[in-house]
Amino acid sequence: MDLTDALDGNAIAGLLQEIFDTEMTTAVGVCGACGSAAQLAEGVVYLRAPGTILRCRNCGAVLLVVISQHEQNCVDLHGLAALEPR
Ligand SMILES: [Zn+2]
C-alpha cells in the first residue's frame, strides 16, 4: 500500500472504533470551514506522518487529526463544527 495516496474514511474505521468505542464511519461530521455535512467514511484520509488526517472532501480542510504516541491516541477534532454518531 502506498501511504502517500489518499484513502477514504473507511481506511480509519478501526482507528475511529478504537477511539470512540463505536462505529464512526457512518457518523455525520460538519466541516468547520465550509459547513458541508458528510459521513466520516466520505472524508479524505492521509495516513502519512505526522499522524492520521481526515480532510473534508468538499473543501480540503482538516477535520480530524489522530496522533498515536506511547500507545495513546491524541485526537484533534477542531476542524469539525459538529459530529453526530449514527
Ligand atoms: Zn469543508
PDB file of the backbone (N, CA, C, O) and the ligand in Angstrom, with CONECT records:
HET     ZN  A 101       1
ATOM      1  N   MET A   1       0.844  -1.203   0.000  1.00  0.00           N
ATOM      2  CA  MET A   1       0.000   0.000   0.000  1.00  0.00           C
ATOM      3  C   MET A   1       0.878   1.252   0.000  1.00  0.00           C
ATOM      4  O   MET A   1       1.833   1.353   0.770  1.00  0.00           O
ATOM      5  N   ASP A   2       0.552   2.172  -0.848  1.00  0.00           N
ATOM      6  CA  ASP A   2       1.287   3.431  -0.894  1.00  0.00           C
ATOM      7  C   ASP A   2       0.633   4.423   0.066  1.00  0.00           C
ATOM      8  O   ASP A   2      -0.486   4.885  -0.160  1.00  0.00           O
ATOM      9  N   LEU A   3       1.352   4.736   1.135  1.00  0.00           N
ATOM     10  CA  LEU A   3       0.760   5.572   2.175  1.00  0.00           C
ATOM     11  C   LEU A   3       0.627   7.032   1.766  1.00  0.00           C
ATOM     12  O   LEU A   3      -0.013   7.813   2.470  1.00  0.00           O
ATOM     13  N   THR A   4       1.221   7.409   0.644  1.00  0.00           N
ATOM     14  CA  THR A   4       1.090   8.800   0.226  1.00  0.00           C
ATOM     15  C   THR A   4      -0.223   9.023  -0.518  1.00  0.00           C
ATOM     16  O   THR A   4      -0.628  10.164  -0.737  1.00  0.00           O
ATOM     17  N   ASP A   5      -0.892   7.934  -0.908  1.00  0.00           N
ATOM     18  CA  ASP A   5      -2.154   8.077  -1.612  1.00  0.00           C
ATOM     19  C   ASP A   5      -3.292   8.357  -0.632  1.00  0.00           C
ATOM     20  O   ASP A   5      -3.318   7.824   0.477  1.00  0.00           O
ATOM     21  N   ALA A   6      -4.216   9.188  -1.054  1.00  0.00           N
ATOM     22  CA  ALA A   6      -5.370   9.482  -0.217  1.00  0.00           C
ATOM     23  C   ALA A   6      -6.322   8.304  -0.228  1.00  0.00           C
ATOM     24  O   ALA A   6      -6.550   7.678  -1.263  1.00  0.00           O
ATOM     25  N   LEU A   7      -6.870   8.014   0.929  1.00  0.00           N
ATOM     26  CA  LEU A   7      -7.856   6.946   1.075  1.00  0.00           C
ATOM     27  C   LEU A   7      -9.170   7.591   1.494  1.00  0.00           C
ATOM     28  O   LEU A   7      -9.246   8.809   1.655  1.00  0.00           O
ATOM     29  N   ASP A   8     -10.203   6.775   1.671  1.00  0.00           N
ATOM     30  CA  ASP A   8     -11.431   7.352   2.222  1.00  0.00           C
ATOM     31  C   ASP A   8     -11.557   6.979   3.699  1.00  0.00           C
ATOM     32  O   ASP A   8     -10.727   6.257   4.252  1.00  0.00           O
ATOM     33  N   GLY A   9     -12.611   7.489   4.315  1.00  0.00           N
ATOM     34  CA  GLY A   9     -12.750   7.338   5.763  1.00  0.00           C
ATOM     35  C   GLY A   9     -12.835   5.913   6.245  1.00  0.00           C
ATOM     36  O   GLY A   9     -12.582   5.638   7.418  1.00  0.00           O
ATOM     37  N   ASN A  10     -13.192   4.992   5.350  1.00  0.00           N
ATOM     38  CA  ASN A  10     -13.254   3.583   5.758  1.00  0.00           C
ATOM     39  C   ASN A  10     -11.889   3.049   6.161  1.00  0.00           C
ATOM     40  O   ASN A  10     -11.785   2.057   6.883  1.00  0.00           O
ATOM     41  N   ALA A  11     -10.833   3.722   5.681  1.00  0.00           N
ATOM     42  CA  ALA A  11      -9.475   3.280   5.999  1.00  0.00           C
ATOM     43  C   ALA A  11      -9.154   3.448   7.476  1.00  0.00           C
ATOM     44  O   ALA A  11      -8.258   2.784   7.998  1.00  0.00           O
ATOM     45  N   ILE A  12      -9.881   4.333   8.154  1.00  0.00           N
ATOM     46  CA  ILE A  12      -9.611   4.547   9.577  1.00  0.00           C
ATOM     47  C   ILE A  12     -10.785   4.089  10.436  1.00  0.00           C
ATOM     48  O   ILE A  12     -10.934   4.519  11.580  1.00  0.00           O
ATOM     49  N   ALA A  13     -11.620   3.211   9.872  1.00  0.00           N
ATOM     50  CA  ALA A  13     -12.772   2.697  10.622  1.00  0.00           C
ATOM     51  C   ALA A  13     -12.322   2.055  11.933  1.00  0.00           C
ATOM     52  O   ALA A  13     -12.922   2.294  12.981  1.00  0.00           O
ATOM     53  N   GLY A  14     -11.272   1.244  11.876  1.00  0.00           N
ATOM     54  CA  GLY A  14     -10.787   0.553  13.061  1.00  0.00           C
ATOM     55  C   GLY A  14     -10.215   1.511  14.088  1.00  0.00           C
ATOM     56  O   GLY A  14     -10.430   1.361  15.290  1.00  0.00           O
ATOM     57  N   LEU A  15      -9.478   2.504  13.591  1.00  0.00           N
ATOM     58  CA  LEU A  15      -8.888   3.506  14.484  1.00  0.00           C
ATOM     59  C   LEU A  15      -9.974   4.323  15.179  1.00  0.00           C
ATOM     60  O   LEU A  15      -9.893   4.577  16.381  1.00  0.00           O
ATOM     61  N   LEU A  16     -10.985   4.732  14.423  1.00  0.00           N
ATOM     62  CA  LEU A  16     -12.081   5.522  14.997  1.00  0.00           C
ATOM     63  C   LEU A  16     -12.868   4.696  16.002  1.00  0.00           C
ATOM     64  O   LEU A  16     -13.294   5.196  17.043  1.00  0.00           O
ATOM     65  N   GLN A  17     -13.054   3.407  15.668  1.00  0.00           N
ATOM     66  CA  GLN A  17     -13.754   2.497  16.586  1.00  0.00           C
ATOM     67  C   GLN A  17     -13.005   2.414  17.913  1.00  0.00           C
ATOM     68  O   GLN A  17     -13.605   2.408  18.988  1.00  0.00           O
ATOM     69  N   GLU A  18     -11.659   2.349  17.806  1.00  0.00           N
ATOM     70  CA  GLU A  18     -10.817   2.253  18.993  1.00  0.00           C
ATOM     71  C   GLU A  18     -10.945   3.514  19.857  1.00  0.00           C
ATOM     72  O   GLU A  18     -11.001   3.433  21.084  1.00  0.00           O
ATOM     73  N   ILE A  19     -10.991   4.661  19.211  1.00  0.00           N
ATOM     74  CA  ILE A  19     -11.019   5.943  19.923  1.00  0.00           C
ATOM     75  C   ILE A  19     -12.398   6.222  20.524  1.00  0.00           C
ATOM     76  O   ILE A  19     -12.514   6.579  21.696  1.00  0.00           O
ATOM     77  N   PHE A  20     -13.435   6.054  19.709  1.00  0.00           N
ATOM     78  CA  PHE A  20     -14.777   6.453  20.147  1.00  0.00           C
ATOM     79  C   PHE A  20     -15.590   5.289  20.719  1.00  0.00           C
ATOM     80  O   PHE A  20     -16.665   5.482  21.286  1.00  0.00           O
ATOM     81  N   ASP A  21     -15.048   4.068  20.554  1.00  0.00           N
ATOM     82  CA  ASP A  21     -15.707   2.866  21.056  1.00  0.00           C
ATOM     83  C   ASP A  21     -17.084   2.681  20.424  1.00  0.00           C
ATOM     84  O   ASP A  21     -17.997   2.143  21.051  1.00  0.00           O
ATOM     85  N   THR A  22     -17.223   3.122  19.201  1.00  0.00           N
ATOM     86  CA  THR A  22     -18.466   2.915  18.455  1.00  0.00           C
ATOM     87  C   THR A  22     -18.153   3.080  16.969  1.00  0.00           C
ATOM     88  O   THR A  22     -17.108   3.613  16.596  1.00  0.00           O
ATOM     89  N   GLU A  23     -19.067   2.617  16.137  1.00  0.00           N
ATOM     90  CA  GLU A  23     -18.887   2.743  14.694  1.00  0.00           C
ATOM     91  C   GLU A  23     -18.994   4.222  14.296  1.00  0.00           C
ATOM     92  O   GLU A  23     -20.034   4.849  14.499  1.00  0.00           O
ATOM     93  N   MET A  24     -17.904   4.775  13.726  1.00  0.00           N
ATOM     94  CA  MET A  24     -17.905   6.212  13.442  1.00  0.00           C
ATOM     95  C   MET A  24     -17.901   6.553  11.958  1.00  0.00           C
ATOM     96  O   MET A  24     -18.101   7.712  11.596  1.00  0.00           O
ATOM     97  N   THR A  25     -17.679   5.568  11.093  1.00  0.00           N
ATOM     98  CA  THR A  25     -17.612   5.926   9.673  1.00  0.00           C
ATOM     99  C   THR A  25     -18.958   6.430   9.163  1.00  0.00           C
ATOM    100  O   THR A  25     -19.018   7.162   8.175  1.00  0.00           O
ATOM    101  N   THR A  26     -20.053   6.031   9.848  1.00  0.00           N
ATOM    102  CA  THR A  26     -21.372   6.499   9.439  1.00  0.00           C
ATOM    103  C   THR A  26     -21.796   7.748  10.215  1.00  0.00           C
ATOM    104  O   THR A  26     -22.863   8.308   9.965  1.00  0.00           O
ATOM    105  N   ALA A  27     -20.948   8.182  11.165  1.00  0.00           N
ATOM    106  CA  ALA A  27     -21.247   9.422  11.883  1.00  0.00           C
ATOM    107  C   ALA A  27     -21.157  10.585  10.907  1.00  0.00           C
ATOM    108  O   ALA A  27     -20.340  10.583   9.986  1.00  0.00           O
ATOM    109  N   VAL A  28     -22.007  11.573  11.125  1.00  0.00           N
ATOM    110  CA  VAL A  28     -22.004  12.727  10.228  1.00  0.00           C
ATOM    111  C   VAL A  28     -21.199  13.857  10.856  1.00  0.00           C
ATOM    112  O   VAL A  28     -21.501  14.320  11.956  1.00  0.00           O
ATOM    113  N   GLY A  29     -20.176  14.288  10.140  1.00  0.00           N
ATOM    114  CA  GLY A  29     -19.357  15.404  10.589  1.00  0.00           C
ATOM    115  C   GLY A  29     -19.653  16.638   9.752  1.00  0.00           C
ATOM    116  O   GLY A  29     -19.841  16.561   8.538  1.00  0.00           O
ATOM    117  N   VAL A  30     -19.691  17.781  10.433  1.00  0.00           N
ATOM    118  CA  VAL A  30     -19.919  19.040   9.722  1.00  0.00           C
ATOM    119  C   VAL A  30     -18.595  19.797   9.676  1.00  0.00           C
ATOM    120  O   VAL A  30     -17.980  20.068  10.707  1.00  0.00           O
ATOM    121  N   CYS A  31     -18.176  20.127   8.470  1.00  0.00           N
ATOM    122  CA  CYS A  31     -16.904  20.811   8.270  1.00  0.00           C
ATOM    123  C   CYS A  31     -16.964  22.218   8.864  1.00  0.00           C
ATOM    124  O   CYS A  31     -17.893  22.978   8.590  1.00  0.00           O
ATOM    125  N   GLY A  32     -15.960  22.556   9.682  1.00  0.00           N
ATOM    126  CA  GLY A  32     -15.925  23.875  10.297  1.00  0.00           C
ATOM    127  C   GLY A  32     -15.563  24.965   9.314  1.00  0.00           C
ATOM    128  O   GLY A  32     -15.792  26.143   9.589  1.00  0.00           O
ATOM    129  N   ALA A  33     -15.002  24.601   8.173  1.00  0.00           N
ATOM    130  CA  ALA A  33     -14.580  25.595   7.184  1.00  0.00           C
ATOM    131  C   ALA A  33     -15.669  25.907   6.169  1.00  0.00           C
ATOM    132  O   ALA A  33     -15.949  27.077   5.904  1.00  0.00           O
ATOM    133  N   CYS A  34     -16.292  24.874   5.593  1.00  0.00           N
ATOM    134  CA  CYS A  34     -17.261  25.115   4.519  1.00  0.00           C
ATOM    135  C   CYS A  34     -18.686  24.744   4.917  1.00  0.00           C
ATOM    136  O   CYS A  34     -19.629  25.057   4.190  1.00  0.00           O
ATOM    137  N   GLY A  35     -18.857  24.078   6.064  1.00  0.00           N
ATOM    138  CA  GLY A  35     -20.200  23.771   6.541  1.00  0.00           C
ATOM    139  C   GLY A  35     -20.831  22.557   5.901  1.00  0.00           C
ATOM    140  O   GLY A  35     -21.987  22.244   6.189  1.00  0.00           O
ATOM    141  N   SER A  36     -20.097  21.855   5.030  1.00  0.00           N
ATOM    142  CA  SER A  36     -20.699  20.682   4.400  1.00  0.00           C
ATOM    143  C   SER A  36     -20.771  19.540   5.408  1.00  0.00           C
ATOM    144  O   SER A  36     -19.841  19.330   6.186  1.00  0.00           O
ATOM    145  N   ALA A  37     -21.873  18.810   5.389  1.00  0.00           N
ATOM    146  CA  ALA A  37     -22.074  17.682   6.285  1.00  0.00           C
ATOM    147  C   ALA A  37     -21.926  16.396   5.492  1.00  0.00           C
ATOM    148  O   ALA A  37     -22.522  16.246   4.426  1.00  0.00           O
ATOM    149  N   ALA A  38     -21.132  15.470   6.009  1.00  0.00           N
ATOM    150  CA  ALA A  38     -20.925  14.203   5.316  1.00  0.00           C
ATOM    151  C   ALA A  38     -20.522  13.146   6.322  1.00  0.00           C
ATOM    152  O   ALA A  38     -19.981  13.448   7.385  1.00  0.00           O
ATOM    153  N   GLN A  39     -20.796  11.897   5.968  1.00  0.00           N
ATOM    154  CA  GLN A  39     -20.336  10.800   6.808  1.00  0.00           C
ATOM    155  C   GLN A  39     -18.806  10.796   6.798  1.00  0.00           C
ATOM    156  O   GLN A  39     -18.180  11.140   5.795  1.00  0.00           O
ATOM    157  N   LEU A  40     -18.217  10.403   7.922  1.00  0.00           N
ATOM    158  CA  LEU A  40     -16.754  10.387   8.014  1.00  0.00           C
ATOM    159  C   LEU A  40     -16.155   9.447   6.967  1.00  0.00           C
ATOM    160  O   LEU A  40     -15.033   9.661   6.508  1.00  0.00           O
ATOM    161  N   ALA A  41     -16.906   8.405   6.590  1.00  0.00           N
ATOM    162  CA  ALA A  41     -16.430   7.466   5.569  1.00  0.00           C
ATOM    163  C   ALA A  41     -16.187   8.166   4.232  1.00  0.00           C
ATOM    164  O   ALA A  41     -15.421   7.678   3.401  1.00  0.00           O
ATOM    165  N   GLU A  42     -16.840   9.312   4.031  1.00  0.00           N
ATOM    166  CA  GLU A  42     -16.705  10.029   2.768  1.00  0.00           C
ATOM    167  C   GLU A  42     -15.529  11.001   2.777  1.00  0.00           C
ATOM    168  O   GLU A  42     -15.202  11.597   1.750  1.00  0.00           O
ATOM    169  N   GLY A  43     -14.899  11.158   3.928  1.00  0.00           N
ATOM    170  CA  GLY A  43     -13.767  12.081   4.021  1.00  0.00           C
ATOM    171  C   GLY A  43     -12.551  11.537   3.297  1.00  0.00           C
ATOM    172  O   GLY A  43     -12.520  10.379   2.881  1.00  0.00           O
ATOM    173  N   VAL A  44     -11.551  12.395   3.156  1.00  0.00           N
ATOM    174  CA  VAL A  44     -10.301  12.009   2.500  1.00  0.00           C
ATOM    175  C   VAL A  44      -9.256  11.777   3.580  1.00  0.00           C
ATOM    176  O   VAL A  44      -8.967  12.671   4.375  1.00  0.00           O
ATOM    177  N   VAL A  45      -8.690  10.575   3.608  1.00  0.00           N
ATOM    178  CA  VAL A  45      -7.759  10.181   4.665  1.00  0.00           C
ATOM    179  C   VAL A  45      -6.328  10.141   4.149  1.00  0.00           C
ATOM    180  O   VAL A  45      -6.053   9.618   3.069  1.00  0.00           O
ATOM    181  N   TYR A  46      -5.427  10.701   4.939  1.00  0.00           N
ATOM    182  CA  TYR A  46      -3.994  10.598   4.678  1.00  0.00           C
ATOM    183  C   TYR A  46      -3.361   9.925   5.875  1.00  0.00           C
ATOM    184  O   TYR A  46      -3.518  10.374   7.010  1.00  0.00           O
ATOM    185  N   LEU A  47      -2.640   8.836   5.613  1.00  0.00           N
ATOM    186  CA  LEU A  47      -2.030   8.090   6.714  1.00  0.00           C
ATOM    187  C   LEU A  47      -0.580   8.501   6.941  1.00  0.00           C
ATOM    188  O   LEU A  47       0.103   7.919   7.783  1.00  0.00           O
ATOM    189  N   ARG A  48      -0.111   9.485   6.208  1.00  0.00           N
ATOM    190  CA  ARG A  48       1.269   9.924   6.353  1.00  0.00           C
ATOM    191  C   ARG A  48       1.506  10.610   7.687  1.00  0.00           C
ATOM    192  O   ARG A  48       0.589  11.162   8.295  1.00  0.00           O
ATOM    193  N   ALA A  49       2.763  10.564   8.131  1.00  0.00           N
ATOM    194  CA  ALA A  49       3.159  11.320   9.314  1.00  0.00           C
ATOM    195  C   ALA A  49       3.052  12.805   9.002  1.00  0.00           C
ATOM    196  O   ALA A  49       3.179  13.176   7.835  1.00  0.00           O
ATOM    197  N   PRO A  50       2.823  13.677   9.984  1.00  0.00           N
ATOM    198  CA  PRO A  50       2.593  13.311  11.381  1.00  0.00           C
ATOM    199  C   PRO A  50       1.132  12.947  11.635  1.00  0.00           C
ATOM    200  O   PRO A  50       0.233  13.779  11.518  1.00  0.00           O
ATOM    201  N   GLY A  51       0.933  11.723  11.974  1.00  0.00           N
ATOM    202  CA  GLY A  51      -0.402  11.295  12.350  1.00  0.00           C
ATOM    203  C   GLY A  51      -1.300  10.981  11.178  1.00  0.00           C
ATOM    204  O   GLY A  51      -0.885  11.009  10.019  1.00  0.00           O
ATOM    205  N   THR A  52      -2.528  10.684  11.505  1.00  0.00           N
ATOM    206  CA  THR A  52      -3.552  10.353  10.528  1.00  0.00           C
ATOM    207  C   THR A  52      -4.482  11.548  10.389  1.00  0.00           C
ATOM    208  O   THR A  52      -4.949  12.102  11.384  1.00  0.00           O
ATOM    209  N   ILE A  53      -4.745  11.937   9.157  1.00  0.00           N
ATOM    210  CA  ILE A  53      -5.542  13.145   8.916  1.00  0.00           C
ATOM    211  C   ILE A  53      -6.768  12.807   8.090  1.00  0.00           C
ATOM    212  O   ILE A  53      -6.684  12.082   7.099  1.00  0.00           O
ATOM    213  N   LEU A  54      -7.910  13.340   8.509  1.00  0.00           N
ATOM    214  CA  LEU A  54      -9.150  13.229   7.743  1.00  0.00           C
ATOM    215  C   LEU A  54      -9.505  14.624   7.237  1.00  0.00           C
ATOM    216  O   LEU A  54      -9.662  15.564   8.016  1.00  0.00           O
ATOM    217  N   ARG A  55      -9.628  14.737   5.922  1.00  0.00           N
ATOM    218  CA  ARG A  55      -9.946  16.038   5.333  1.00  0.00           C
ATOM    219  C   ARG A  55     -11.345  16.043   4.739  1.00  0.00           C
ATOM    220  O   ARG A  55     -11.876  15.007   4.341  1.00  0.00           O
ATOM    221  N   CYS A  56     -11.925  17.232   4.688  1.00  0.00           N
ATOM    222  CA  CYS A  56     -13.221  17.439   4.055  1.00  0.00           C
ATOM    223  C   CYS A  56     -13.088  17.179   2.556  1.00  0.00           C
ATOM    224  O   CYS A  56     -12.188  17.710   1.905  1.00  0.00           O
ATOM    225  N   ARG A  57     -13.999  16.348   2.007  1.00  0.00           N
ATOM    226  CA  ARG A  57     -13.934  16.057   0.579  1.00  0.00           C
ATOM    227  C   ARG A  57     -14.381  17.269  -0.246  1.00  0.00           C
ATOM    228  O   ARG A  57     -14.037  17.393  -1.421  1.00  0.00           O
ATOM    229  N   ASN A  58     -15.136  18.141   0.375  1.00  0.00           N
ATOM    230  CA  ASN A  58     -15.647  19.308  -0.346  1.00  0.00           C
ATOM    231  C   ASN A  58     -14.611  20.416  -0.477  1.00  0.00           C
ATOM    232  O   ASN A  58     -14.409  20.950  -1.567  1.00  0.00           O
ATOM    233  N   CYS A  59     -13.944  20.771   0.638  1.00  0.00           N
ATOM    234  CA  CYS A  59     -13.038  21.932   0.597  1.00  0.00           C
ATOM    235  C   CYS A  59     -11.601  21.596   0.963  1.00  0.00           C
ATOM    236  O   CYS A  59     -10.715  22.430   0.778  1.00  0.00           O
ATOM    237  N   GLY A  60     -11.343  20.392   1.479  1.00  0.00           N
ATOM    238  CA  GLY A  60      -9.974  20.002   1.793  1.00  0.00           C
ATOM    239  C   GLY A  60      -9.495  20.410   3.168  1.00  0.00           C
ATOM    240  O   GLY A  60      -8.351  20.131   3.528  1.00  0.00           O
ATOM    241  N   ALA A  61     -10.350  21.069   3.951  1.00  0.00           N
ATOM    242  CA  ALA A  61      -9.953  21.461   5.308  1.00  0.00           C
ATOM    243  C   ALA A  61      -9.727  20.217   6.173  1.00  0.00           C
ATOM    244  O   ALA A  61     -10.366  19.184   5.973  1.00  0.00           O
ATOM    245  N   VAL A  62      -8.814  20.332   7.128  1.00  0.00           N
ATOM    246  CA  VAL A  62      -8.552  19.218   8.039  1.00  0.00           C
ATOM    247  C   VAL A  62      -9.674  19.142   9.065  1.00  0.00           C
ATOM    248  O   VAL A  62      -9.942  20.108   9.780  1.00  0.00           O
ATOM    249  N   LEU A  63     -10.331  17.981   9.131  1.00  0.00           N
ATOM    250  CA  LEU A  63     -11.441  17.788  10.064  1.00  0.00           C
ATOM    251  C   LEU A  63     -10.989  17.123  11.350  1.00  0.00           C
ATOM    252  O   LEU A  63     -11.475  17.445  12.434  1.00  0.00           O
ATOM    253  N   LEU A  64     -10.056  16.194  11.222  1.00  0.00           N
ATOM    254  CA  LEU A  64      -9.715  15.330  12.348  1.00  0.00           C
ATOM    255  C   LEU A  64      -8.261  14.910  12.202  1.00  0.00           C
ATOM    256  O   LEU A  64      -7.821  14.534  11.115  1.00  0.00           O
ATOM    257  N   VAL A  65      -7.520  14.975  13.295  1.00  0.00           N
ATOM    258  CA  VAL A  65      -6.129  14.529  13.306  1.00  0.00           C
ATOM    259  C   VAL A  65      -5.954  13.557  14.456  1.00  0.00           C
ATOM    260  O   VAL A  65      -6.378  13.837  15.577  1.00  0.00           O
ATOM    261  N   VAL A  66      -5.335  12.420  14.191  1.00  0.00           N
ATOM    262  CA  VAL A  66      -5.044  11.455  15.249  1.00  0.00           C
ATOM    263  C   VAL A  66      -3.535  11.232  15.288  1.00  0.00           C
ATOM    264  O   VAL A  66      -2.928  10.812  14.302  1.00  0.00           O
ATOM    265  N   ILE A  67      -2.950  11.517  16.431  1.00  0.00           N
ATOM    266  CA  ILE A  67      -1.525  11.257  16.638  1.00  0.00           C
ATOM    267  C   ILE A  67      -1.428  10.099  17.625  1.00  0.00           C
ATOM    268  O   ILE A  67      -1.936  10.182  18.743  1.00  0.00           O
ATOM    269  N   SER A  68      -0.780   9.034  17.209  1.00  0.00           N
ATOM    270  CA  SER A  68      -0.605   7.885  18.097  1.00  0.00           C
ATOM    271  C   SER A  68       0.796   7.928  18.682  1.00  0.00           C
ATOM    272  O   SER A  68       1.792   7.911  17.957  1.00  0.00           O
ATOM    273  N   GLN A  69       0.854   7.984  19.991  1.00  0.00           N
ATOM    274  CA  GLN A  69       2.135   8.132  20.670  1.00  0.00           C
ATOM    275  C   GLN A  69       2.069   7.405  22.005  1.00  0.00           C
ATOM    276  O   GLN A  69       1.081   7.519  22.730  1.00  0.00           O
ATOM    277  N   HIS A  70       3.100   6.672  22.323  1.00  0.00           N
ATOM    278  CA  HIS A  70       3.158   5.960  23.591  1.00  0.00           C
ATOM    279  C   HIS A  70       1.884   5.154  23.843  1.00  0.00           C
ATOM    280  O   HIS A  70       1.363   5.118  24.957  1.00  0.00           O
ATOM    281  N   GLU A  71       1.390   4.503  22.768  1.00  0.00           N
ATOM    282  CA  GLU A  71       0.194   3.669  22.853  1.00  0.00           C
ATOM    283  C   GLU A  71      -1.050   4.458  23.246  1.00  0.00           C
ATOM    284  O   GLU A  71      -2.042   3.874  23.681  1.00  0.00           O
ATOM    285  N   GLN A  72      -1.003   5.771  23.097  1.00  0.00           N
ATOM    286  CA  GLN A  72      -2.165   6.615  23.329  1.00  0.00           C
ATOM    287  C   GLN A  72      -2.520   7.301  22.017  1.00  0.00           C
ATOM    288  O   GLN A  72      -1.634   7.670  21.247  1.00  0.00           O
ATOM    289  N   ASN A  73      -3.800   7.471  21.763  1.00  0.00           N
ATOM    290  CA  ASN A  73      -4.243   8.216  20.593  1.00  0.00           C
ATOM    291  C   ASN A  73      -4.653   9.614  21.016  1.00  0.00           C
ATOM    292  O   ASN A  73      -5.571   9.782  21.819  1.00  0.00           O
ATOM    293  N   CYS A  74      -3.967  10.628  20.470  1.00  0.00           N
ATOM    294  CA  CYS A  74      -4.361  12.009  20.725  1.00  0.00           C
ATOM    295  C   CYS A  74      -5.212  12.464  19.544  1.00  0.00           C
ATOM    296  O   CYS A  74      -4.764  12.425  18.398  1.00  0.00           O
ATOM    297  N   VAL A  75      -6.433  12.892  19.825  1.00  0.00           N
ATOM    298  CA  VAL A  75      -7.381  13.222  18.775  1.00  0.00           C
ATOM    299  C   VAL A  75      -7.668  14.712  18.773  1.00  0.00           C
ATOM    300  O   VAL A  75      -8.016  15.292  19.802  1.00  0.00           O
ATOM    301  N   ASP A  76      -7.521  15.321  17.616  1.00  0.00           N
ATOM    302  CA  ASP A  76      -7.823  16.737  17.447  1.00  0.00           C
ATOM    303  C   ASP A  76      -9.032  16.855  16.522  1.00  0.00           C
ATOM    304  O   ASP A  76      -8.961  16.512  15.342  1.00  0.00           O
ATOM    305  N   LEU A  77     -10.126  17.336  17.067  1.00  0.00           N
ATOM    306  CA  LEU A  77     -11.369  17.446  16.291  1.00  0.00           C
ATOM    307  C   LEU A  77     -11.700  18.899  15.971  1.00  0.00           C
ATOM    308  O   LEU A  77     -12.843  19.214  15.640  1.00  0.00           O
ATOM    309  N   HIS A  78     -10.724  19.774  16.065  1.00  0.00           N
ATOM    310  CA  HIS A  78     -11.045  21.210  15.972  1.00  0.00           C
ATOM    311  C   HIS A  78     -11.606  21.615  14.618  1.00  0.00           C
ATOM    312  O   HIS A  78     -12.255  22.655  14.506  1.00  0.00           O
ATOM    313  N   GLY A  79     -11.363  20.803  13.581  1.00  0.00           N
ATOM    314  CA  GLY A  79     -11.864  21.157  12.257  1.00  0.00           C
ATOM    315  C   GLY A  79     -13.333  20.843  12.043  1.00  0.00           C
ATOM    316  O   GLY A  79     -13.924  21.223  11.032  1.00  0.00           O
ATOM    317  N   LEU A  80     -13.918  20.137  13.016  1.00  0.00           N
ATOM    318  CA  LEU A  80     -15.329  19.746  12.895  1.00  0.00           C
ATOM    319  C   LEU A  80     -16.216  20.730  13.652  1.00  0.00           C
ATOM    320  O   LEU A  80     -15.985  21.006  14.830  1.00  0.00           O
ATOM    321  N   ALA A  81     -17.224  21.254  12.976  1.00  0.00           N
ATOM    322  CA  ALA A  81     -18.181  22.120  13.633  1.00  0.00           C
ATOM    323  C   ALA A  81     -19.159  21.277  14.451  1.00  0.00           C
ATOM    324  O   ALA A  81     -19.678  21.739  15.468  1.00  0.00           O
ATOM    325  N   ALA A  82     -19.409  20.051  14.013  1.00  0.00           N
ATOM    326  CA  ALA A  82     -20.314  19.134  14.715  1.00  0.00           C
ATOM    327  C   ALA A  82     -19.970  17.715  14.318  1.00  0.00           C
ATOM    328  O   ALA A  82     -19.440  17.471  13.234  1.00  0.00           O
ATOM    329  N   LEU A  83     -20.279  16.770  15.214  1.00  0.00           N
ATOM    330  CA  LEU A  83     -20.044  15.362  14.939  1.00  0.00           C
ATOM    331  C   LEU A  83     -21.165  14.569  15.584  1.00  0.00           C
ATOM    332  O   LEU A  83     -21.319  14.566  16.805  1.00  0.00           O
ATOM    333  N   GLU A  84     -21.951  13.895  14.745  1.00  0.00           N
ATOM    334  CA  GLU A  84     -23.116  13.181  15.257  1.00  0.00           C
ATOM    335  C   GLU A  84     -23.040  11.703  14.933  1.00  0.00           C
ATOM    336  O   GLU A  84     -23.263  11.315  13.786  1.00  0.00           O
ATOM    337  N   PRO A  85     -22.729  10.865  15.922  1.00  0.00           N
ATOM    338  CA  PRO A  85     -22.739   9.416  15.696  1.00  0.00           C
ATOM    339  C   PRO A  85     -24.134   8.948  15.298  1.00  0.00           C
ATOM    340  O   PRO A  85     -25.140   9.465  15.785  1.00  0.00           O
ATOM    341  N   ARG A  86     -24.180   7.969  14.412  1.00  0.00           N
ATOM    342  CA  ARG A  86     -25.474   7.436  13.978  1.00  0.00           C
ATOM    343  C   ARG A  86     -25.624   6.005  14.483  1.00  0.00           C
ATOM    344  O   ARG A  86     -26.645   5.365  14.230  1.00  0.00           O
TER     345      ARG A  86
HETATM  346 ZN    ZN A 101     -15.192  21.643   4.087  1.00  0.00          ZN2+
END
